[in-house]
């Protein structure tokens, strides 16, 4: 299963209908929890997500609306008897804050800390890029390797069936038949998380070719001056990020409490998003990743 579960969509101040940030990305046997703000433990319950399923926690930065739910989530995992290691990724300059938050949690969890201070791979398939905010901030991209999609008609024509199919995939060749003779290239799926940032090269790198892009959308276009002052994206900028990157699905979140009606922000993003399908996220929404792309 690969899906994004939106736990909260508010930015600095939660509202009556929007919890602080929190996003859970299910990715096969792993579950990545991004930016657990206050109330994330309760939102996991509302979403029907079992805390023991979480394997990695990723902080884009250590502002409170992105991290103050961490002690509660960790304590809940201890209470639930989580026995597997839990990996925590975060910007190195936030070390003191992270240590303080972790220190508030109930002991008993095999928690492994992984600070990062530069772009690069921080776990298998998980890459970080620097963003442009008021404190050190990184976005995340999760990607699987490219592969190939087998074509049943070509397999049948080559007389390959049953266990021989697996042998062909493992070896790349079965007698005179090559894997590329009976398949087409398939792009690995990519999901990206771009939170609190002004437009920057790091955001562009993360969004490039994303099947699912989760992006902050703190301000409407008419409040662009505020967005620039606080180093956030407007709706139009979030849409443009997706459009220029060729992203397939854009999920908008992290909305300022000044906006009760979010649909105008969605329309502003759609105007610049090109072919990307744009969703205005609400708390507890779920979004599946689109099917993998194949090249004829």
N, C-alpha and C positions, 0 to 999 in steps of 0.2 A: 504494500500500500504506500502510495506517495500522495500526501495532501498537506495543505497548510490549514491549521486550525487557528483562527484569530481569537485570542483571549481578551484583548483590550485594544481600544482604538484612540484613546484620549492622549493628548500630549501632556504638558506640564501639570495641568489641573484636571482631575477626573470630573465627570458630570453625572447627572442622575441616570443617564442612559449609557455612558461610556466609561469603562474601567480604564485604569492606566494601561500602558503598553503591555504586551505579552503575546508571543507567537510561538506555536509549536509546529515544527515541520516533521511529519512522519516520512521517513525515507527507508523503505525496506525494514530491516530489523533494528534500525536506530530511530531515536526520536530526539530532535534538536530543539531545545527551548531557547528562544531568543528574547533578550531584554525583559526579564520578569519584573515589572513594576509592582507597586503595592496592590494587594488583592489577587495576585496571580494564583495563589493556592486555591482560593475559592472559585476562581474562574475555571481552573482545571476540573473541579468537581462539576460545575455547571455544564462544561463541555463533554463530560463523560470520559475524560482522559485520566488514566491511572498514572499517578506520579512515578511508580516504579518503572514505567516504560521509558522514562527519560534517561538518555545515555550521555548527552553532551549539553552543556549550558553555554551560550555564547552571548557576551555583552558587547554591544557596539561601543559603549562608553559608560561612564559611571555616574552620570546625572541620575538623580533619585527616581525619576519616572521610568527609568530603564533598568533599575537595579535594586530598589528597596524591597522588592518582593523576594529577593534571593534567600534571606535567612529562613523565611517561612517555608519556602519550597524545599530547602535542604532538610529542615527539621521534620517536615512531613515525610520525606523519603526515609529518614531514620526511623520514624514511627512505623512506617509500612514495611520495615525490614529489608530494604534494598541491599542486596549483597554484591552486586556488580560494581565495578569502578564507574564513577561519574566524572567526566572531564569538564573543567571550567576554563573557557577561553576568554581573554579580556586584554584590553590595552595595558601595556606595561606601566604607563604613567599613572594608571589607576590602582596600582598595587596597594597603597595604604587603605584606600576605601574598600577594596575587595577583601583585604585581610580583616578589616573591622566587621564587614557584613558576615563573612564566613565565621568569625569569632562569636557572633550572636547565635549561630545555629547550634542545635543540639548535636553533641559529638556522637560519632559512631558510624559515619559514612566514609567509604573509601573515596574521598574527593581528591582529585589530582588537578593541580593548578598549572595553567599553561599561558603565561603572559606573552604577548607579542608586541614588537615595536616597529615592524617593517612589513611591507607587502610580502606575501609568499604563502606556501602551503603550511598549514598548522596542524592538519590531521589528514588522513587519506581522503582525497577528493575535496577537502575543505580549504578554501583559499581566502585570504583577507587582503583588502586594499585600503589605504588611508583615505579618509573623507575629510571634509573641511568644516569643522565645527569650532565651538569655543573651547573645547578640551580635546585631548587626543581621542580620536574616533576612527573606528574601522568598520567597514561593511564586510559581509561574508558572501561567498558563492560556493555552492555545493554542486559538483558535476560528476557524472559518471563517464567512464571512457566511451569513446565512439565504438560502435560494433557493426554488425551486419544483420539484415533481416533475410531469412531464408524464404525462397519462393517455391511454394508447393508444386507448381506446374513444372518448374525446372528440375526439382528433385525427382519427380515422377518420371520425367523424360530421361533422366540419367540413371534411373533404376535404383535410386537410393531411398531406403525406408528403414524404420525401426532403429535398432541400436547403431546402425551404420551412420545415421544422421549425426549422432553425438560424436562418433569417431571422426567424421569429417570436420566437425566444428573444432575439436581438440587439436587435430593434426594439421588442418588447413588444406588437406588433400587426401583423396581416397582413390587410388589408382590414377587414371588419367583425369579425374574430375577435381578441379580446384574449387575451394570455397567460394571464390569470387564468381565462378561460373554459374552458381545456383543461388546467388544472393545479391542484395544491393546494399550500399553503405547506409548506416543508420547513425544519426547523431545522438550521442548520449544526452540525457536530460540534464537541464541546468536550472537551478533555482538561486535567486540572489536576494539579499536583504540589504537595502540601502536606507538607513535611518539618519537622523539629524545631520544634515549637511547642506552647504551651499553647492551649486553646480561645480563639479571638479572632475579631473581625469580619473580619479579612483572610482567614482560612481559610474562613469562611462565604461570602465573596464569590467566592473562587476555586472553591469546590465547587458553587456554585449552578448547577443544571441540567447538571452535567457528565455526559457520556456515559461517560467513564472518569476515575475519581478515584484517583490514587496517593497514599496517605496513610501517614504514619508510625504505627507501632503499637508503641512501645517497651516499654510495660508492660502487664501484666494489670490488670484492675480492682481486684484485691485489693492492688495496689501503687500505688494512686492517690496516696498521700502522697509517694512517691518521684517520681511523674510531675509532681506540682505543684512539688516542690522543684527539679527539673531542667528544668521547663518543657517537658514532653513530653506526648503523648497516651496515654491508656490505650486498650485495645481497644474498650471500650464508648463512649468519647468519639469514636474514629475512626468507629465505626458510626453514632453519633448525628449526626456531621457530615454523613455521606452521606445519612442518612435525612431530616434536616431540609432538606437542599439539593435533594432529589429527584434525586440522582445515580443513574445506572442500573447502573454497575459500580464496585465498590470493590475496589482491590488494596491489601492490607496489606503493609507491609515495615518495615525498620529495627527489628528485634527485638533486645531485650536478650539478651546471651549467657546470662543466668540461666535462660532457658526452652529446654529441649531439645524438648519437645513443644509445637508451636505451635497445634495444633487447638483447645485451650481458648480461645486468644485469638480464633480465628476464630468460635467459638460466641458469645463475649461480644459481638463486633462484630455478628454476625447478629441478636442479640437487640434491637439498637437501630437497625439499618440500614433499617428499613422495607422498601420494595420493592427496594432495591439488591441486586444479586447480589454476594456477598462472596467474594473469593479470598484465601487465605493464600499469599503469593508465596514461591517457592523460587528459588534461584539458577538462572539460565538459562531460567526460565519465559517464555512469550510470551502476550500477551493482545491480541486484536484489538479494535478499537472496535466497539460495536454499530452496526447499521444506522441510518441517519438517521431521525429521527422525522418523520412527516408528520401534518398536521392535515386531516381531511376537510373 
